[in-house]
Amino acid sequence: MEALKDLRKKAQAAWGTYGPHSPTGVGVLCAVGGAAGLGLSLKFYNRLWKRIPDARSVTSKMLAERRWIKGVVTRVGDGDNFHFYHTPLSIVWKRPLNLRKIPVKVPKGEYISIRLAGVDAPEVRSDADAGHFGNPPQPYADEALQWLKSKILGKEVWCQIQHVDQYSRAVAITRLPLRYIPGLIYRGPDVSLMMLKAGWGFVYTSANAVYGTLGLKRFELAEAKARNARRGMWASEKPLEHPADYKKRVAAKSGTPNSAAKDDISEPPPTTKQESGWLSFFRWPGSSSKKT
């Protein structure tokens, strides 16, 4: 009993010295609280405020987490490619707050070039007079492009980036937001699957193909149903060439490797240098330091 009393007295003495009402205890609590607050602030900044300016800023952690990000489509230049402007914490980009704004003309290095996962659209012409690398566009390329524009241009979409290809494009599962249900709870239809159902695309089966949780069979079934129903380009009486075969044929004709037949809509964004550590906390979101 005496030993327990001694132990209790020592505990009371220690509590008086280091407890929450002592100067030392107050200091410890303040330090712990400050560290926790800073940690939560950094977590909020990185997760809900910091923009992902381009595909080169996508980290391996984001890819491993299969993280969904929300943004606005600012340009569609091909049947399966578009520019994506990341808008984290989207409420601050909208009325009545309007705390952050999307530039009227988004500069290079401030948008993510997205390649739709799992679908391959007919190759579109690159300008008014010439097709893909100076070759004529594939049949129904313009129709596929117009269909994609009508669905996503100027609208919010959710993207789950799967990987970044050699052209600095983010290959992504892309979904439309549901009109009445918050996106954090459930996301809307898959754009790639919508394109296949409408008959304006082929299933992408080349290297590094990804289909998300829907899987390859679901995509193949959607294409087969569109073929049988003669929807979209499948209404054609003539056989249609798969874009992958088209690019191989064009590459063989021009004498260039097939990997050079890039179906991007813009040149890769410039290399950016991001501040590291605590300095990045003070960098205005969306800004970047260009290498010179």
SVG drawing of the C-alpha trace seen along z (x, -y; Angstrom):
<svg xmlns="http://www.w3.org/2000/svg" viewBox="-31 -35 48 45">
<polyline fill="none" stroke="black" stroke-width="0.4" points="0.0,0.0 2.8,-2.4 4.4,-1.7 1.1,-2.6 0.8,-5.8 4.4,-6.8 3.6,-6.0 0.5,-8.1 2.3,-11.0 5.0,-10.9 2.3,-10.8 0.6,-13.8 3.9,-15.7 4.6,-14.8 1.1,-15.9 1.6,-19.2 4.9,-19.8 3.9,-18.5 0.1,-18.5 -2.1,-20.7 -2.3,-23.5 1.5,-23.8 3.6,-26.1 5.4,-23.0 2.2,-21.2 0.6,-24.2 3.7,-24.5 3.6,-20.8 -0.1,-21.0 0.4,-24.1 3.2,-22.4 1.2,-19.2 -1.9,-21.2 0.1,-23.5 1.7,-20.5 -1.6,-18.8 -3.2,-22.0 -0.3,-22.4 -0.6,-18.8 -4.4,-19.1 -3.8,-22.4 -1.3,-20.8 -3.6,-17.8 -6.5,-20.2 -4.2,-22.2 -2.8,-19.1 -6.1,-17.3 -8.8,-20.0 -7.1,-23.2 -3.9,-22.5 -4.4,-22.1 -2.8,-19.4 -1.6,-21.7 -0.5,-19.0 0.1,-15.3 3.7,-15.6 2.5,-16.7 0.6,-13.4 2.5,-11.5 2.9,-7.8 0.9,-8.1 -2.1,-9.5 -1.9,-6.6 -1.7,-4.1 -4.7,-5.6 -6.8,-5.6 -7.8,-9.0 -10.8,-10.8 -10.3,-14.4 -12.9,-16.9 -12.4,-19.5 -13.8,-21.3 -13.1,-20.3 -11.7,-23.4 -11.0,-21.9 -11.8,-18.9 -9.5,-18.5 -9.9,-14.7 -12.5,-12.1 -10.8,-10.6 -8.6,-13.4 -9.4,-16.6 -7.9,-19.3 -8.9,-19.0 -8.6,-22.0 -8.5,-20.6 -10.8,-22.4 -10.4,-21.0 -13.0,-22.0 -15.3,-23.0 -17.7,-25.1 -15.1,-27.9 -15.1,-28.1 -18.9,-28.6 -21.4,-31.3 -21.9,-32.9 -18.3,-32.5 -16.3,-32.7 -13.1,-32.7 -11.1,-31.0 -11.6,-31.4 -10.7,-29.3 -8.7,-31.5 -10.5,-32.4 -7.5,-31.0 -5.7,-28.3 -2.0,-28.4 0.2,-25.4 1.3,-23.7 -2.0,-24.6 -4.2,-21.8 -4.0,-18.0 -4.1,-16.4 -6.5,-13.5 -6.7,-10.4 -10.0,-8.5 -9.3,-5.0 -10.6,-2.0 -11.9,-3.6 -10.4,-4.6 -12.2,-7.1 -11.6,-7.6 -8.6,-9.8 -9.7,-13.3 -8.1,-15.9 -5.6,-18.2 -6.5,-21.3 -8.8,-22.5 -6.9,-21.0 -4.9,-18.1 -5.6,-15.0 -3.7,-13.1 -0.1,-13.9 -1.1,-15.2 -3.3,-12.2 -7.0,-12.3 -9.1,-11.8 -10.9,-8.6 -14.6,-8.3 -16.8,-9.6 -13.9,-11.3 -15.7,-14.6 -19.0,-13.0 -17.1,-11.3 -15.4,-14.6 -18.7,-16.5 -20.4,-13.8 -17.6,-14.1 -17.8,-17.9 -21.6,-17.8 -21.1,-15.6 -18.2,-17.2 -16.9,-20.5 -17.3,-23.3 -18.7,-20.8 -17.5,-19.3 -16.2,-15.7 -14.6,-13.3 -11.3,-11.7 -9.5,-8.7 -6.0,-8.8 -4.6,-5.3 -1.2,-6.2 0.7,-8.8 1.8,-7.9 5.0,-8.8 3.3,-11.9 2.6,-13.4 -1.1,-12.5 -3.0,-11.1 -4.9,-8.0 -8.1,-8.3 -11.4,-6.8 -13.8,-9.7 -17.3,-10.0 -20.0,-12.7 -21.3,-13.9 -24.8,-12.9 -27.2,-15.9 -28.8,-15.4 -26.4,-13.1 -23.1,-14.5 -20.1,-13.1 -18.4,-12.1 -21.2,-9.6 -21.6,-8.3 -20.3,-9.3 -22.3,-9.3 -21.9,-7.3 -18.5,-6.4 -17.8,-8.6 -15.8,-5.9 -18.7,-3.4 -21.2,-6.1 -19.2,-6.6 -19.1,-2.9 -22.9,-2.6 -23.5,-5.6 -21.5,-3.9 -18.7,-6.5 -15.7,-4.5 -13.9,-1.2 -12.7,0.7 -9.0,-0.2 -7.0,3.0 -3.4,1.8 -0.7,1.8 -1.5,0.5 -5.3,0.6 -7.4,0.1 -11.1,0.3 -11.6,-0.5 -14.1,1.5 -16.4,2.1 -13.9,4.4 -13.1,5.3 -16.1,7.6 -18.5,4.7 -16.8,2.5 -16.8,5.2 -20.5,5.9 -21.3,2.2 -19.4,2.1 -21.1,5.3 -24.6,4.0 -23.9,0.7 -22.7,2.6 -25.8,4.8 -28.1,1.9 -26.2,0.0 -25.8,-3.1 -23.4,-5.9 -20.7,-5.0 -21.9,-1.4 -24.7,-2.6 -22.0,-2.7 -22.3,-0.1 -18.5,-0.1 -16.1,1.7 -14.5,-0.5 -10.8,-0.5 -9.8,-0.4 -7.8,-3.5 -4.9,-1.3 -4.7,0.3 -5.0,-3.1 -2.1,-4.5 0.0,-1.4 -0.8,-1.8 0.0,-5.5 3.3,-4.9 4.3,-2.2 3.4,-4.5 5.5,-7.4 8.3,-5.2 8.1,-6.3 7.7,-4.1 4.1,-3.5 4.8,-5.2 5.3,-8.4 1.6,-8.4 0.6,-10.4 -3.1,-11.2 -2.6,-14.1 -4.3,-17.5 -1.3,-19.6 2.4,-19.5 3.5,-18.4 3.3,-21.1 6.6,-22.7 8.7,-21.2 7.8,-22.6 9.7,-22.7 7.6,-22.4 8.8,-23.7 9.2,-21.0 8.5,-20.7 6.9,-23.5 7.7,-26.1 5.0,-24.6 2.4,-25.6 3.0,-29.3 2.9,-28.9 -0.4,-30.1 -2.4,-27.1 -2.2,-26.6 1.0,-28.6 4.3,-27.0 7.9,-28.0 9.0,-27.4 12.5,-26.2 14.4,-28.7"/>
</svg>
